Amino acid sequence: MTRPAALARITAEERDWHSACDTPGPSNVGISEESMNVGISEESMFNPSLSPEHKALRELARQFARNEIAPIAAKADRIEEYPWELVKKAHAVGLINITVPGKYGGGGLGYFEDCLVAEELSAACAGVYSSFVASTLALTPLNIAATPNQMERLMKPFCAEPALASFCLTEPSAGSDVASVRTRAKRNGDTYVLNGTKRFITNGGVAKMYTVTATVDPELRHKGLVLLVVPSDSPGVSVGKKEEKMGQRAADTREVIFEDVQVPVENRLGEEGEGFGLVMETLDRIRAEVAAAAVGVGRAAMQAAVQYSKEREQFSEPISSFQAIQFKLADMAIKVEAARLLVRQAAWLADHGLRNSYESAIAKCFAADSAMQITTDAVQVFGGYGYIRDYPVEKYMRDAKLLQIYEGTSEIQRLVISRWLLKS
Ligand SMILES: Cc1cc2nc3c(=O)[nH]c(=O)nc-3n(C[C@H](O)[C@H](O)[C@H](O)COP(=O)(O)OP(=O)(O)OC[C@H]3O[C@@H](n4cnc5c(N)ncnc54)[C@H](O)[C@@H]3O)c2cc1C
């Protein structure tokens, strides 16, 4: 199997670290050598403004969010059932598989465009959008490392019909510490025999395909990891009970269990030992999308708070006339606007084939922490009404919490950022 060129961007030496937080390396726009200023260097040509095509895509997503997701969001949250019809509708209008090249049945667009969609869909329901982004997360290692043959065989049929994929990384004892994965891939001629249990897998029970991180030898830690593409109907694959969650309850989250599953070696992405670098590069790209989802949730909470503050009267005037409320709203706007720019920067870098570990960690951390703060403050603006389910803000608050946890916790993002600062 030929080594995909994209993998060469993360060298073996850079991969010689221990966990999900270890993504050092030269930034392209982050810290300039002279000034240590964090931001966008002059040569980056980064442009956060939107073209007419971007605006059309955003409008399509906004209409989809308003007409298809928003009306069923509260019910999907209450009954904790994934609204599968939405996958069919999103597939029909081209709002899933956006980053897959057009010749394999995807949208042929970039992460910048996917982030525009992420913000809109998450503003309507982060649980529904989580299923979409989890699928993009599972497809991204193929985008990075699959050979043309693998794209034809695995990606093309997947994209041809409405379907979701899952990224199977986390295990009962391997969370933030990716290198401690225990799911075993034992080589037997032309196949791997896969055994292990994955925990908290989004789309676990509804996915057509899994991208599984396994190890050929746990003693090798990060150097032993491989990524395997496993159809969900393979003999030996089963799923556990659906997790009952605090928020994002529409999404299907489960254990996925592999018992003597035969996976052809030709379903391996990259070479043995390249799995860790591939996982890190995948997370770098997708963190911008999770950050965009956080912008969507924060924006929705802010809009609800603005509206409510103008309608609710106390002491014979709208509560929006009180400076304590006004400043909360202003702080919400500051966080939404700043997070959106960070998202666009991180996504732009990914689309231009540039390393964005540092920038995507900043975007994800800031946007997720901001969403948590904004939604908590929105509940406060609503007073007692914010705490009950008749109003949407308590859902936003529950949904926001997960954004600080999955795809690397906020602590892990801070580790990435600080290691970067201390290394440069
Ligand atoms: C609803 C949901 C959906 C998910 N979907 C997926 C999915 O689709 N695929 C998938 O693979 N995983 C998924 N996950 C798993 C998620 O990515 C992990 O939960 C997350 O990475 C944290 O791992 P952990 O839960 O084992 O926490 P731990 O790693 O045990 O962390 C516990 C606490 O310790 C902190 N901590 C850990 N290490 C350090 C350190 N070195 N320095 C400072 N603090 C540290 C963490 O920040 C956290 O606060 C999902 C999780 C949830 C809850």
The ligand as a Tripos MOL2 file, in Angstrom:
@<TRIPOS>MOLECULE
LIG
   53    58     1     0     0
SMALL
NO_CHARGES

@<TRIPOS>ATOM
      1 C1        -22.0550   12.1660   24.5220 C.3       1 LIG1
      2 C2        -20.6600   11.8060   24.1520 C.ar      1 LIG1
      3 C3        -20.3550   11.5140   22.8290 C.ar      1 LIG1
      4 C4        -19.0760   11.0880   22.4810 C.ar      1 LIG1
      5 N1        -18.7930   10.7160   21.1750 N.ar      1 LIG1
      6 C5        -17.6060   10.1030   20.9080 C.ar      1 LIG1
      7 C6        -17.3760    9.5100   19.6160 C.ar      1 LIG1
      8 O1        -18.1980    9.5860   18.7020 O.2       1 LIG1
      9 N2        -16.1920    8.8570   19.4180 N.ar      1 LIG1
     10 C7        -15.2470    8.7440   20.3980 C.ar      1 LIG1
     11 O2        -14.2240    8.1340   20.1540 O.2       1 LIG1
     12 N3        -15.4310    9.3140   21.6120 N.ar      1 LIG1
     13 C8        -16.6000    9.9690   21.8960 C.ar      1 LIG1
     14 N4        -16.8110   10.5110   23.1420 N.ar      1 LIG1
     15 C9        -15.7660   10.4000   24.1670 C.3       1 LIG1
     16 C10       -15.0960   11.7250   24.4990 C.3       1 LIG1
     17 O3        -14.2770   12.1410   23.4540 O.3       1 LIG1
     18 C11       -14.3430   11.5040   25.8230 C.3       1 LIG1
     19 O4        -15.3380   11.4060   26.8300 O.3       1 LIG1
     20 C12       -13.3610   12.6330   26.1340 C.3       1 LIG1
     21 O5        -12.2770   12.5910   25.2320 O.3       1 LIG1
     22 C13       -12.8130   12.5490   27.5550 C.3       1 LIG1
     23 O6        -12.4100   11.2560   27.8810 O.3       1 LIG1
     24 P1        -12.9330   10.6040   29.2540 P.3       1 LIG1
     25 O7        -14.4130   10.7310   29.2700 O.co2     1 LIG1
     26 O8        -12.3800    9.2180   29.3470 O.co2     1 LIG1
     27 O9        -12.3560   11.5260   30.3770 O.3       1 LIG1
     28 P2        -10.8910   11.4270   31.0420 P.3       1 LIG1
     29 O10        -9.8630   11.3650   29.9850 O.co2     1 LIG1
     30 O11       -10.9100   10.3530   32.0670 O.co2     1 LIG1
     31 O12       -10.8180   12.8340   31.7610 O.3       1 LIG1
     32 C14       -11.4440   13.1100   33.0040 C.3       1 LIG1
     33 C15       -11.0520   14.5340   33.4200 C.3       1 LIG1
     34 O13        -9.6310   14.6080   33.5800 O.3       1 LIG1
     35 C16        -9.1110   15.6350   32.7410 C.3       1 LIG1
     36 N5         -7.8010   15.2160   32.2400 N.ar      1 LIG1
     37 C17        -7.4640   14.0420   31.6530 C.ar      1 LIG1
     38 N6         -6.1590   14.0410   31.3190 N.ar      1 LIG1
     39 C18        -5.6630   15.2490   31.6730 C.ar      1 LIG1
     40 C19        -4.3780   15.8560   31.5850 C.ar      1 LIG1
     41 N7         -3.3300   15.2310   31.0300 N.pl3     1 LIG1
     42 N8         -4.2500   17.1160   32.0740 N.ar      1 LIG1
     43 C20        -5.3030   17.7870   32.6110 C.ar      1 LIG1
     44 N9         -6.5380   17.2650   32.7200 N.ar      1 LIG1
     45 C21        -6.7260   16.0020   32.2610 C.ar      1 LIG1
     46 C22       -10.1190   15.7840   31.6260 C.3       1 LIG1
     47 O14       -10.0380   17.0480   31.0000 O.3       1 LIG1
     48 C23       -11.4200   15.5770   32.3660 C.3       1 LIG1
     49 O15       -11.7930   16.7680   32.9940 O.3       1 LIG1
     50 C24       -18.0730   11.0030   23.4910 C.ar      1 LIG1
     51 C25       -18.3730   11.3550   24.8000 C.ar      1 LIG1
     52 C26       -19.6340   11.7300   25.1510 C.ar      1 LIG1
     53 C27       -19.9380   12.0530   26.5930 C.3       1 LIG1
@<TRIPOS>BOND
     1     1     2 1
     2     2     3 ar
     3     2    52 ar
     4     3     4 ar
     5     4     5 ar
     6     4    50 ar
     7     5     6 ar
     8     6     7 ar
     9     6    13 1
    10     7     8 2
    11     7     9 ar
    12     9    10 ar
    13    10    11 2
    14    10    12 ar
    15    12    13 ar
    16    13    14 ar
    17    14    15 1
    18    14    50 ar
    19    15    16 1
    20    16    17 1
    21    16    18 1
    22    18    19 1
    23    18    20 1
    24    20    21 1
    25    20    22 1
    26    22    23 1
    27    23    24 1
    28    24    25 2
    29    24    26 1
    30    24    27 1
    31    27    28 1
    32    28    29 2
    33    28    30 1
    34    28    31 1
    35    31    32 1
    36    32    33 1
    37    33    34 1
    38    33    48 1
    39    34    35 1
    40    35    36 1
    41    35    46 1
    42    36    37 ar
    43    36    45 ar
    44    37    38 ar
    45    38    39 ar
    46    39    40 ar
    47    39    45 ar
    48    40    41 1
    49    40    42 ar
    50    42    43 ar
    51    43    44 ar
    52    44    45 ar
    53    46    47 1
    54    46    48 1
    55    48    49 1
    56    50    51 ar
    57    51    52 ar
    58    52    53 1
@<TRIPOS>SUBSTRUCTURE
     1 LIG1         1 GROUP 0 **** ****
